[in-house]
Amino acid sequence: MTGSKTKRNLTAFRNDQRGSVLVESALIMPLVILFIAGIADYGITLYQYHTLSTANGSAVRQLIVSRGFDNPYAGVRDQYNEWAPNLTVTDDDIIVSVADSDGKLKACTDKTSPSCRTLLDDAAGKQATVSLNFPCTTTFIPSMASPCPIKITASGMVE
Protein backbone atom coordinates (compact mmCIF):
# COMPACT_ATOMS: atom_id res chain seq x y z
CA MET A 1 0.00 0.00 0.00
CA THR A 2 2.86 2.39 0.66
CA GLY A 3 4.14 1.91 -2.88
CA SER A 4 0.90 3.05 -4.46
CA LYS A 5 0.67 5.96 -2.04
CA THR A 6 4.19 7.06 -2.94
CA LYS A 7 3.39 6.70 -6.63
CA ARG A 8 0.27 8.83 -6.14
CA ASN A 9 2.33 11.52 -4.29
CA LEU A 10 4.93 11.59 -7.08
CA THR A 11 2.23 11.94 -9.71
CA ALA A 12 0.62 14.75 -7.72
CA PHE A 13 4.01 16.41 -7.25
CA ARG A 14 4.81 16.13 -10.96
CA ASN A 15 1.51 17.71 -11.96
CA ASP A 16 1.82 20.52 -9.38
CA GLN A 17 2.77 23.75 -11.19
CA ARG A 18 2.88 26.05 -8.20
CA GLY A 19 6.19 27.92 -8.11
CA SER A 20 7.01 27.34 -11.76
CA VAL A 21 6.59 31.04 -12.53
CA LEU A 22 9.09 31.87 -9.79
CA VAL A 23 11.66 29.47 -11.25
CA GLU A 24 11.16 30.81 -14.79
CA SER A 25 11.45 34.39 -13.55
CA ALA A 26 14.64 33.59 -11.68
CA LEU A 27 16.15 32.22 -14.88
CA ILE A 28 15.00 35.01 -17.24
CA MET A 29 15.12 38.14 -15.04
CA PRO A 30 18.93 38.59 -15.08
CA LEU A 31 18.88 38.60 -18.89
CA VAL A 32 16.03 41.14 -18.97
CA ILE A 33 17.86 43.41 -16.52
CA LEU A 34 21.09 43.12 -18.51
CA PHE A 35 19.20 43.98 -21.71
CA ILE A 36 17.58 47.07 -20.14
CA ALA A 37 20.93 48.19 -18.68
CA GLY A 38 22.52 47.82 -22.13
CA ILE A 39 19.83 50.00 -23.67
CA ALA A 40 20.38 52.63 -20.97
CA ASP A 41 24.16 52.58 -21.51
CA TYR A 42 23.78 52.87 -25.25
CA GLY A 43 21.43 55.82 -24.78
CA ILE A 44 23.90 57.58 -22.49
CA THR A 45 26.76 57.02 -24.95
CA LEU A 46 24.64 58.20 -27.87
CA TYR A 47 23.74 61.35 -25.91
CA GLN A 48 27.43 61.99 -25.17
CA TYR A 49 28.36 61.48 -28.83
CA HIS A 50 25.66 63.86 -30.07
CA THR A 51 26.54 66.54 -27.51
CA LEU A 52 30.27 66.30 -28.25
CA SER A 53 29.71 66.24 -32.01
CA THR A 54 27.74 69.48 -31.77
CA ALA A 55 30.40 71.02 -29.54
CA ASN A 56 33.19 69.92 -31.88
CA GLY A 57 31.46 71.47 -34.90
CA SER A 58 31.04 74.72 -33.01
CA ALA A 59 34.68 74.58 -31.89
CA VAL A 60 35.99 74.25 -35.45
CA ARG A 61 33.74 77.11 -36.59
CA GLN A 62 35.21 79.23 -33.81
CA LEU A 63 38.74 78.23 -34.80
CA ILE A 64 38.40 79.10 -38.49
CA VAL A 65 37.24 82.65 -37.68
CA SER A 66 39.85 83.24 -34.96
CA ARG A 67 42.62 84.78 -37.06
CA GLY A 68 44.07 87.71 -35.17
CA PHE A 69 42.83 86.55 -31.75
CA ASP A 70 45.40 86.38 -28.96
CA ASN A 71 44.59 82.82 -27.97
CA PRO A 72 42.49 80.95 -30.55
CA TYR A 73 42.65 77.77 -28.49
CA ALA A 74 40.74 79.48 -25.65
CA GLY A 75 37.87 80.10 -28.07
CA VAL A 76 37.86 76.43 -29.04
CA ARG A 77 37.89 75.42 -25.38
CA ASP A 78 35.03 77.81 -24.60
CA GLN A 79 32.85 76.11 -27.22
CA TYR A 80 33.17 72.78 -25.40
CA ASN A 81 32.29 74.48 -22.12
CA GLU A 82 29.25 76.10 -23.73
CA TRP A 83 27.90 73.19 -25.80
CA ALA A 84 28.81 70.30 -23.48
CA PRO A 85 28.67 71.80 -19.98
CA ASN A 86 27.81 68.51 -18.27
CA LEU A 87 30.70 66.56 -19.83
CA THR A 88 34.26 67.02 -18.61
CA VAL A 89 36.39 67.65 -21.68
CA THR A 90 40.03 68.21 -20.73
CA ASP A 91 42.77 69.92 -22.72
CA ASP A 92 44.37 66.50 -23.31
CA ASP A 93 41.20 65.36 -25.12
CA ILE A 94 41.36 68.15 -27.73
CA ILE A 95 43.79 68.35 -30.65
CA VAL A 96 43.83 71.57 -32.65
CA SER A 97 45.67 71.42 -35.98
CA VAL A 98 46.28 74.16 -38.55
CA ALA A 99 47.80 73.80 -42.01
CA ASP A 100 51.25 75.36 -42.35
CA SER A 101 52.65 77.10 -45.44
CA ASP A 102 53.21 73.69 -47.11
CA GLY A 103 49.60 72.68 -46.45
CA LYS A 104 50.52 70.03 -43.88
CA LEU A 105 48.51 69.96 -40.67
CA LYS A 106 50.52 70.93 -37.61
CA ALA A 107 49.12 70.39 -34.15
CA CYS A 108 49.08 73.32 -31.76
CA THR A 109 51.05 71.58 -29.06
CA ASP A 110 51.32 74.41 -26.56
CA LYS A 111 47.80 75.73 -26.06
CA THR A 112 48.86 78.93 -24.28
CA SER A 113 51.73 80.04 -26.47
CA PRO A 114 51.34 82.21 -29.55
CA SER A 115 52.41 79.33 -31.83
CA CYS A 116 48.80 78.43 -32.58
CA ARG A 117 48.00 82.07 -33.26
CA THR A 118 50.99 82.37 -35.61
CA LEU A 119 49.98 79.22 -37.49
CA LEU A 120 46.40 80.43 -37.76
CA ASP A 121 47.34 83.93 -38.91
CA ASP A 122 49.38 82.45 -41.78
CA ALA A 123 46.73 79.89 -42.77
CA ALA A 124 44.11 81.98 -44.58
CA GLY A 125 42.29 79.72 -47.02
CA LYS A 126 43.93 76.58 -45.60
CA GLN A 127 42.54 73.81 -43.49
CA ALA A 128 42.11 73.82 -39.70
CA THR A 129 40.99 70.77 -37.75
CA VAL A 130 39.68 70.12 -34.25
CA SER A 131 39.78 66.51 -33.07
CA LEU A 132 38.34 65.13 -29.87
CA ASN A 133 39.16 61.83 -28.18
CA PHE A 134 36.73 61.62 -25.27
CA PRO A 135 37.20 58.74 -22.82
CA CYS A 136 33.55 58.17 -21.98
CA THR A 137 32.55 55.63 -19.39
CA THR A 138 29.64 53.27 -19.40
CA THR A 139 27.45 53.00 -16.34
CA PHE A 140 26.12 49.46 -16.31
CA ILE A 141 27.86 47.35 -18.90
CA PRO A 142 31.62 46.70 -18.68
CA SER A 143 33.87 48.18 -21.32
CA MET A 144 33.98 44.97 -23.35
CA ALA A 145 30.73 45.95 -25.07
CA SER A 146 31.26 49.69 -24.90
CA PRO A 147 31.66 51.96 -27.95
CA CYS A 148 34.03 54.20 -26.01
CA PRO A 149 36.18 56.21 -26.47
CA ILE A 150 34.29 58.70 -28.60
CA LYS A 151 36.44 60.06 -31.45
CA ILE A 152 35.24 63.08 -33.45
CA THR A 153 37.06 65.22 -36.02
CA ALA A 154 35.81 68.29 -37.82
CA SER A 155 37.64 70.65 -40.17
CA GLY A 156 37.10 73.83 -42.10
CA MET A 157 38.87 76.47 -44.20
CA VAL A 158 40.44 79.30 -42.23
CA GLU A 159 38.82 82.62 -43.09
C-alpha positions as CSV (number, residue, x, y, z in Angstrom):
1,M,0.0,0.0,0.0
2,T,2.9,2.4,0.7
3,G,4.1,1.9,-2.9
4,S,0.9,3.0,-4.5
5,K,0.7,6.0,-2.0
6,T,4.2,7.1,-2.9
7,K,3.4,6.7,-6.6
8,R,0.3,8.8,-6.1
9,N,2.3,11.5,-4.3
10,L,4.9,11.6,-7.1
11,T,2.2,11.9,-9.7
12,A,0.6,14.7,-7.7
13,F,4.0,16.4,-7.3
14,R,4.8,16.1,-11.0
15,N,1.5,17.7,-12.0
16,D,1.8,20.5,-9.4
17,Q,2.8,23.8,-11.2
18,R,2.9,26.1,-8.2
19,G,6.2,27.9,-8.1
20,S,7.0,27.3,-11.8
21,V,6.6,31.0,-12.5
22,L,9.1,31.9,-9.8
23,V,11.7,29.5,-11.2
24,E,11.2,30.8,-14.8
25,S,11.4,34.4,-13.6
26,A,14.6,33.6,-11.7
27,L,16.1,32.2,-14.9
28,I,15.0,35.0,-17.2
29,M,15.1,38.1,-15.0
30,P,18.9,38.6,-15.1
31,L,18.9,38.6,-18.9
32,V,16.0,41.1,-19.0
33,I,17.9,43.4,-16.5
34,L,21.1,43.1,-18.5
35,F,19.2,44.0,-21.7
36,I,17.6,47.1,-20.1
37,A,20.9,48.2,-18.7
38,G,22.5,47.8,-22.1
39,I,19.8,50.0,-23.7
40,A,20.4,52.6,-21.0
41,D,24.2,52.6,-21.5
42,Y,23.8,52.9,-25.3
43,G,21.4,55.8,-24.8
44,I,23.9,57.6,-22.5
45,T,26.8,57.0,-24.9
46,L,24.6,58.2,-27.9
47,Y,23.7,61.3,-25.9
48,Q,27.4,62.0,-25.2
49,Y,28.4,61.5,-28.8
50,H,25.7,63.9,-30.1
51,T,26.5,66.5,-27.5
52,L,30.3,66.3,-28.3
53,S,29.7,66.2,-32.0
54,T,27.7,69.5,-31.8
55,A,30.4,71.0,-29.5
56,N,33.2,69.9,-31.9
57,G,31.5,71.5,-34.9
58,S,31.0,74.7,-33.0
59,A,34.7,74.6,-31.9
60,V,36.0,74.2,-35.5
61,R,33.7,77.1,-36.6
62,Q,35.2,79.2,-33.8
63,L,38.7,78.2,-34.8
64,I,38.4,79.1,-38.5
65,V,37.2,82.6,-37.7
66,S,39.9,83.2,-35.0
67,R,42.6,84.8,-37.1
68,G,44.1,87.7,-35.2
69,F,42.8,86.6,-31.8
70,D,45.4,86.4,-29.0
71,N,44.6,82.8,-28.0
72,P,42.5,81.0,-30.6
73,Y,42.7,77.8,-28.5
74,A,40.7,79.5,-25.7
75,G,37.9,80.1,-28.1
76,V,37.9,76.4,-29.0
77,R,37.9,75.4,-25.4
78,D,35.0,77.8,-24.6
79,Q,32.9,76.1,-27.2
80,Y,33.2,72.8,-25.4
81,N,32.3,74.5,-22.1
82,E,29.2,76.1,-23.7
83,W,27.9,73.2,-25.8
84,A,28.8,70.3,-23.5
85,P,28.7,71.8,-20.0
86,N,27.8,68.5,-18.3
87,L,30.7,66.6,-19.8
88,T,34.3,67.0,-18.6
89,V,36.4,67.7,-21.7
90,T,40.0,68.2,-20.7
91,D,42.8,69.9,-22.7
92,D,44.4,66.5,-23.3
93,D,41.2,65.4,-25.1
94,I,41.4,68.2,-27.7
95,I,43.8,68.3,-30.7
96,V,43.8,71.6,-32.7
97,S,45.7,71.4,-36.0
98,V,46.3,74.2,-38.5
99,A,47.8,73.8,-42.0
100,D,51.2,75.4,-42.3
101,S,52.7,77.1,-45.4
102,D,53.2,73.7,-47.1
103,G,49.6,72.7,-46.5
104,K,50.5,70.0,-43.9
105,L,48.5,70.0,-40.7
106,K,50.5,70.9,-37.6
107,A,49.1,70.4,-34.1
108,C,49.1,73.3,-31.8
109,T,51.0,71.6,-29.1
110,D,51.3,74.4,-26.6
111,K,47.8,75.7,-26.1
112,T,48.9,78.9,-24.3
113,S,51.7,80.0,-26.5
114,P,51.3,82.2,-29.5
115,S,52.4,79.3,-31.8
116,C,48.8,78.4,-32.6
117,R,48.0,82.1,-33.3
118,T,51.0,82.4,-35.6
119,L,50.0,79.2,-37.5
120,L,46.4,80.4,-37.8
121,D,47.3,83.9,-38.9
122,D,49.4,82.4,-41.8
123,A,46.7,79.9,-42.8
124,A,44.1,82.0,-44.6
125,G,42.3,79.7,-47.0
126,K,43.9,76.6,-45.6
127,Q,42.5,73.8,-43.5
128,A,42.1,73.8,-39.7
129,T,41.0,70.8,-37.7
130,V,39.7,70.1,-34.3
131,S,39.8,66.5,-33.1
132,L,38.3,65.1,-29.9
133,N,39.2,61.8,-28.2
134,F,36.7,61.6,-25.3
135,P,37.2,58.7,-22.8
136,C,33.6,58.2,-22.0
137,T,32.6,55.6,-19.4
138,T,29.6,53.3,-19.4
139,T,27.5,53.0,-16.3
140,F,26.1,49.5,-16.3
141,I,27.9,47.3,-18.9
142,P,31.6,46.7,-18.7
143,S,33.9,48.2,-21.3
144,M,34.0,45.0,-23.3
145,A,30.7,46.0,-25.1
146,S,31.3,49.7,-24.9
147,P,31.7,52.0,-27.9
148,C,34.0,54.2,-26.0
149,P,36.2,56.2,-26.5
150,I,34.3,58.7,-28.6
151,K,36.4,60.1,-31.5
152,I,35.2,63.1,-33.4
153,T,37.1,65.2,-36.0
154,A,35.8,68.3,-37.8
155,S,37.6,70.6,-40.2
156,G,37.1,73.8,-42.1
157,M,38.9,76.5,-44.2
158,V,40.4,79.3,-42.2
159,E,38.8,82.6,-43.1
